[in-house]
Amino acid sequence: MKTINFKEFRMFTDIRQVDNIIIDYSVDFADLIYKNSNGIMPHDIAMRIYKSDGPIPFTDEEFDFLQEFVKGMTPIFQDSFAANVVNETN
């Protein structure tokens, strides 16, 4: 299982990926999914991100959706997204 904390999202600020800022990206990212995806699973993911207070666990299927969704975003966001993924071990 993978988790991502959109409340404390580390966003790269340049191509070197050394400098970054920590932002609350939960509302903005949830809104993007809500406006640009169809189906019950994306709706559920968007609402969980919007209502989150910290790291959110995602099933493999949900994470696959997020990875596909992020492919339509800027390269700097794609890299930032990948840097925020935490692999949880059971």
SEMI-828167 format. One record per atom (N, C-alpha, C): residue in one letter; atom name; x, y, z. Coordinates in steps of 0.1 Angstrom, whole numbers, padded with zeros to 4 digits. Example, Ala and Ser with C-alpha at 12.3 -4.5 7.8 and 13.67 -1.06 7.14 Angstrom:
BEGIN
REC  a  N  0132  -0057  0078 $
REC  a  CA  0123  -0045  0078 $
REC  a  C  0132  -0033  0078 $
REC  s  N  0128  -0022  0071 $
REC  s  CA  0137  -0011  0071 $
REC  s  C  0129  0000  0079 $
This chain:
BEGIN
REC  m  N  0008  -0012  0000 $
REC  m  CA  0000  0000  0000 $
REC  m  C  0009  0012  0000 $
REC  k  N  0004  0023  -0007 $
REC  k  CA  0012  0035  -0008 $
REC  k  C  0003  0046  -0001 $
REC  t  N  0010  0056  0005 $
REC  t  CA  0004  0067  0011 $
REC  t  C  0010  0080  0005 $
REC  i  N  0001  0091  0005 $
REC  i  CA  0006  0104  0001 $
REC  i  C  -0001  0114  0011 $
REC  n  N  0007  0124  0015 $
REC  n  CA  0002  0134  0024 $
REC  n  C  0001  0147  0015 $
REC  f  N  -0011  0150  0011 $
REC  f  CA  -0014  0162  0003 $
REC  f  C  -0015  0174  0011 $
REC  k  N  -0016  0173  0025 $
REC  k  CA  -0016  0184  0034 $
REC  k  C  -0002  0190  0035 $
REC  e  N  0008  0182  0034 $
REC  e  CA  0022  0186  0035 $
REC  e  C  0029  0180  0023 $
REC  f  N  0026  0186  0012 $
REC  f  CA  0031  0181  -0001 $
REC  f  C  0044  0188  -0005 $
REC  r  N  0054  0181  -0007 $
REC  r  CA  0067  0187  -0011 $
REC  r  C  0067  0189  -0026 $
REC  m  N  0067  0202  -0030 $
REC  m  CA  0067  0205  -0044 $
REC  m  C  0081  0211  -0048 $
REC  f  N  0087  0204  -0058 $
REC  f  CA  0099  0210  -0063 $
REC  f  C  0097  0223  -0070 $
REC  t  N  0107  0232  -0069 $
REC  t  CA  0106  0245  -0074 $
REC  t  C  0115  0247  -0086 $
REC  d  N  0123  0237  -0090 $
REC  d  CA  0131  0239  -0102 $
REC  d  C  0135  0225  -0107 $
REC  i  N  0142  0224  -0118 $
REC  i  CA  0145  0211  -0124 $
REC  i  C  0156  0204  -0117 $
REC  r  N  0164  0211  -0108 $
REC  r  CA  0174  0204  -0101 $
REC  r  C  0168  0195  -0090 $
REC  q  N  0156  0198  -0086 $
REC  q  CA  0149  0190  -0076 $
REC  q  C  0156  0191  -0062 $
REC  v  N  0163  0201  -0060 $
REC  v  CA  0169  0204  -0047 $
REC  v  C  0161  0213  -0039 $
REC  d  N  0157  0224  -0045 $
REC  d  CA  0148  0233  -0038 $
REC  d  C  0134  0229  -0039 $
REC  n  N  0127  0230  -0028 $
REC  n  CA  0112  0227  -0027 $
REC  n  C  0105  0235  -0017 $
REC  i  N  0092  0235  -0018 $
REC  i  CA  0084  0241  -0008 $
REC  i  C  0074  0230  -0003 $
REC  i  N  0069  0232  0009 $
REC  i  CA  0059  0223  0015 $
REC  i  C  0046  0231  0014 $
REC  i  N  0036  0225  0007 $
REC  i  CA  0023  0232  0006 $
REC  i  C  0012  0223  0009 $
REC  d  N  0000  0229  0012 $
REC  d  CA  -0012  0221  0014 $
REC  d  C  -0019  0221  0000 $
REC  y  N  -0017  0209  -0007 $
REC  y  CA  -0022  0208  -0021 $
REC  y  C  -0035  0199  -0021 $
REC  s  N  -0041  0197  -0009 $
REC  s  CA  -0052  0188  -0008 $
REC  s  C  -0065  0193  -0016 $
REC  v  N  -0068  0205  -0014 $
REC  v  CA  -0080  0211  -0020 $
REC  v  C  -0078  0212  -0036 $
REC  d  N  -0067  0217  -0040 $
REC  d  CA  -0064  0219  -0054 $
REC  d  C  -0063  0206  -0062 $
REC  f  N  -0056  0196  -0056 $
REC  f  CA  -0055  0183  -0063 $
REC  f  C  -0069  0176  -0063 $
REC  a  N  -0076  0176  -0052 $
REC  a  CA  -0089  0170  -0051 $
REC  a  C  -0098  0176  -0061 $
REC  d  N  -0097  0189  -0063 $
REC  d  CA  -0106  0196  -0072 $
REC  d  C  -0103  0193  -0087 $
REC  l  N  -0090  0191  -0090 $
REC  l  CA  -0086  0186  -0103 $
REC  l  C  -0092  0173  -0107 $
REC  i  N  -0091  0163  -0097 $
REC  i  CA  -0097  0150  -0099 $
REC  i  C  -0112  0151  -0101 $
REC  y  N  -0118  0159  -0092 $
REC  y  CA  -0133  0160  -0092 $
REC  y  C  -0138  0166  -0105 $
REC  k  N  -0131  0175  -0111 $
REC  k  CA  -0135  0182  -0123 $
REC  k  C  -0132  0175  -0136 $
REC  n  N  -0121  0166  -0135 $
REC  n  CA  -0116  0160  -0147 $
REC  n  C  -0116  0145  -0148 $
REC  s  N  -0124  0139  -0140 $
REC  s  CA  -0124  0124  -0140 $
REC  s  C  -0139  0120  -0138 $
REC  n  N  -0141  0108  -0143 $
REC  n  CA  -0155  0102  -0143 $
REC  n  C  -0154  0089  -0134 $
REC  g  N  -0165  0086  -0127 $
REC  g  CA  -0166  0074  -0120 $
REC  g  C  -0166  0075  -0105 $
REC  i  N  -0171  0065  -0099 $
REC  i  CA  -0172  0065  -0084 $
REC  i  C  -0158  0065  -0077 $
REC  m  N  -0149  0057  -0082 $
REC  m  CA  -0136  0056  -0076 $
REC  m  C  -0129  0070  -0076 $
REC  p  N  -0128  0077  -0087 $
REC  p  CA  -0122  0090  -0087 $
REC  p  C  -0129  0100  -0078 $
REC  h  N  -0142  0099  -0077 $
REC  h  CA  -0150  0107  -0068 $
REC  h  C  -0146  0105  -0054 $
REC  d  N  -0145  0092  -0050 $
REC  d  CA  -0141  0088  -0037 $
REC  d  C  -0127  0093  -0033 $
REC  i  N  -0118  0091  -0043 $
REC  i  CA  -0104  0096  -0040 $
REC  i  C  -0104  0111  -0038 $
REC  a  N  -0111  0118  -0047 $
REC  a  CA  -0111  0133  -0046 $
REC  a  C  -0117  0137  -0032 $
REC  m  N  -0127  0131  -0027 $
REC  m  CA  -0133  0134  -0015 $
REC  m  C  -0124  0131  -0003 $
REC  r  N  -0117  0119  -0004 $
REC  r  CA  -0108  0115  0007 $
REC  r  C  -0096  0125  0008 $
REC  i  N  -0091  0129  -0004 $
REC  i  CA  -0080  0139  -0004 $
REC  i  C  -0085  0152  0001 $
REC  y  N  -0096  0157  -0003 $
REC  y  CA  -0102  0170  0002 $
REC  y  C  -0104  0170  0017 $
REC  k  N  -0109  0159  0023 $
REC  k  CA  -0112  0158  0037 $
REC  k  C  -0100  0154  0045 $
REC  s  N  -0089  0151  0039 $
REC  s  CA  -0077  0145  0047 $
REC  s  C  -0071  0155  0057 $
REC  d  N  -0065  0149  0067 $
REC  d  CA  -0057  0157  0077 $
REC  d  C  -0043  0152  0077 $
REC  g  N  -0039  0143  0068 $
REC  g  CA  -0026  0137  0068 $
REC  g  C  -0024  0127  0057 $
REC  p  N  -0015  0118  0059 $
REC  p  CA  -0013  0108  0048 $
REC  p  C  -0025  0100  0046 $
REC  i  N  -0027  0097  0033 $
REC  i  CA  -0039  0089  0028 $
REC  i  C  -0034  0076  0022 $
REC  p  N  -0039  0065  0027 $
REC  p  CA  -0035  0052  0020 $
REC  p  C  -0043  0050  0008 $
REC  f  N  -0037  0044  -0003 $
REC  f  CA  -0043  0041  -0015 $
REC  f  C  -0041  0026  -0019 $
REC  t  N  -0051  0020  -0023 $
REC  t  CA  -0050  0006  -0028 $
REC  t  C  -0041  0007  -0041 $
REC  d  N  -0037  -0005  -0046 $
REC  d  CA  -0030  -0005  -0059 $
REC  d  C  -0038  0000  -0070 $
REC  e  N  -0051  -0003  -0071 $
REC  e  CA  -0060  0002  -0081 $
REC  e  C  -0061  0017  -0081 $
REC  e  N  -0063  0022  -0069 $
REC  e  CA  -0064  0037  -0067 $
REC  e  C  -0051  0044  -0071 $
REC  f  N  -0040  0038  -0067 $
REC  f  CA  -0027  0044  -0070 $
REC  f  C  -0024  0044  -0085 $
REC  d  N  -0028  0033  -0091 $
REC  d  CA  -0027  0032  -0106 $
REC  d  C  -0035  0043  -0113 $
REC  f  N  -0047  0046  -0108 $
REC  f  CA  -0055  0057  -0113 $
REC  f  C  -0048  0070  -0111 $
REC  l  N  -0042  0073  -0099 $
REC  l  CA  -0035  0085  -0096 $
REC  l  C  -0023  0087  -0106 $
REC  q  N  -0016  0076  -0108 $
REC  q  CA  -0004  0077  -0116 $
REC  q  C  -0008  0081  -0131 $
REC  e  N  -0019  0075  -0136 $
REC  e  CA  -0024  0078  -0149 $
REC  e  C  -0029  0092  -0149 $
REC  f  N  -0036  0097  -0139 $
REC  f  CA  -0041  0111  -0139 $
REC  f  C  -0029  0121  -0139 $
REC  v  N  -0019  0118  -0131 $
REC  v  CA  -0008  0127  -0130 $
REC  v  C  0000  0128  -0143 $
REC  k  N  -0001  0118  -0152 $
REC  k  CA  0006  0119  -0165 $
REC  k  C  0002  0131  -0173 $
REC  g  N  -0010  0136  -0171 $
REC  g  CA  -0016  0147  -0178 $
REC  g  C  -0011  0161  -0172 $
REC  m  N  -0003  0160  -0162 $
REC  m  CA  0001  0173  -0155 $
REC  m  C  0016  0176  -0159 $
REC  t  N  0021  0187  -0154 $
REC  t  CA  0034  0192  -0158 $
REC  t  C  0045  0182  -0152 $
REC  p  N  0056  0181  -0159 $
REC  p  CA  0067  0173  -0155 $
REC  p  C  0072  0176  -0140 $
REC  i  N  0072  0188  -0136 $
REC  i  CA  0076  0192  -0123 $
REC  i  C  0066  0186  -0113 $
REC  f  N  0053  0186  -0116 $
REC  f  CA  0044  0180  -0107 $
REC  f  C  0045  0165  -0107 $
REC  q  N  0047  0159  -0118 $
REC  q  CA  0049  0144  -0119 $
REC  q  C  0060  0140  -0110 $
REC  d  N  0072  0147  -0111 $
REC  d  CA  0083  0144  -0102 $
REC  d  C  0080  0146  -0088 $
REC  s  N  0073  0157  -0085 $
REC  s  CA  0070  0160  -0071 $
REC  s  C  0061  0150  -0065 $
REC  f  N  0051  0145  -0073 $
REC  f  CA  0042  0135  -0069 $
REC  f  C  0049  0122  -0065 $
REC  a  N  0058  0118  -0074 $
REC  a  CA  0066  0106  -0072 $
REC  a  C  0074  0107  -0059 $
REC  a  N  0079  0119  -0056 $
REC  a  CA  0088  0121  -0044 $
REC  a  C  0079  0120  -0031 $
REC  n  N  0066  0122  -0032 $
REC  n  CA  0057  0122  -0021 $
REC  n  C  0051  0109  -0017 $
REC  v  N  0053  0099  -0026 $
REC  v  CA  0048  0086  -0024 $
REC  v  C  0056  0078  -0013 $
REC  v  N  0049  0073  -0003 $
REC  v  CA  0055  0065  0007 $
REC  v  C  0050  0051  0006 $
REC  n  N  0059  0041  0005 $
REC  n  CA  0055  0027  0004 $
REC  n  C  0054  0022  0018 $
REC  e  N  0042  0018  0022 $
REC  e  CA  0039  0012  0035 $
REC  e  C  0041  -0003  0034 $
REC  t  N  0048  -0008  0044 $
REC  t  CA  0049  -0023  0045 $
REC  t  C  0041  -0028  0056 $
REC  n  N  0034  -0039  0054 $
REC  n  CA  0026  -0045  0064 $
REC  n  C  0033  -0055  0073 $
